[in-house]
Amino acid sequence: MSSPSLHGLNGPRHSPYTRKTKAYGEIRLHFQYVKLSEEVDEPAMVLWAQGRRSAYIICLSSAYRYVGSDGYPTKHLVKQSLFAADLLGLGGSRSSARRITDVILDNMDELLIMPPRPRLRDPKVIGEGVLTTGDGKRFEFEMNDDG
């Protein structure tokens, strides 16, 4: 699978795909949708450092790897926090990694309740159909392209 693409993430500007932004010193946090494929946009937590172009992305489907069922950070989170701190230009120090860990932990609930991507346009009808059940009932329906 190719890497996810970001919709409209050019620093602190908002796009229709950005749900919310927060600031923690030089760390910027966006709740954003990332395009995983032509059909799938997934909720994600995106960490930026002010003045940097790199971003660290946690998609909803991988959130379980960062926080255990007990609410405590996993080993994966600790390791990835060091990587993210370096990626974002904050240095590979334990204190920078701890700040990243705190931002992720403090905001994981927000990612978990993030709604699906909003439709940017009304769905377009692309077909019609009729379903007849075994007992003779007929149901007419339209198929659309999901908007």
Number of C-alpha atoms within 10 A of each C-alpha: 5 6 9 15 13 19 16 16 20 10 16 16 9 16 12 13 21 21 17 13 16 14 15 11 9 13 19 18 23 22 23 30 30 26 17 16 13 6 8 11 21 19 25 27 26 21 25 25 23 16 11 13 13 15 19 17 20 21 21 17 11 11 18 15 13 23 18 13 9 7 10 11 17 16 13 12 23 17 13 17 26 22 16 26 26 15 18 21 16 18 15 16 12 13 13 18 23 15 18 24 21 13 19 24 16 10 14 19 11 14 18 16 10 18 12 10 17 12 11 10 8 10 12 12 12 10 10 10 10 10 11 11 9 7 6 8 8 11 10 9 11 11 12 13 10 13 11
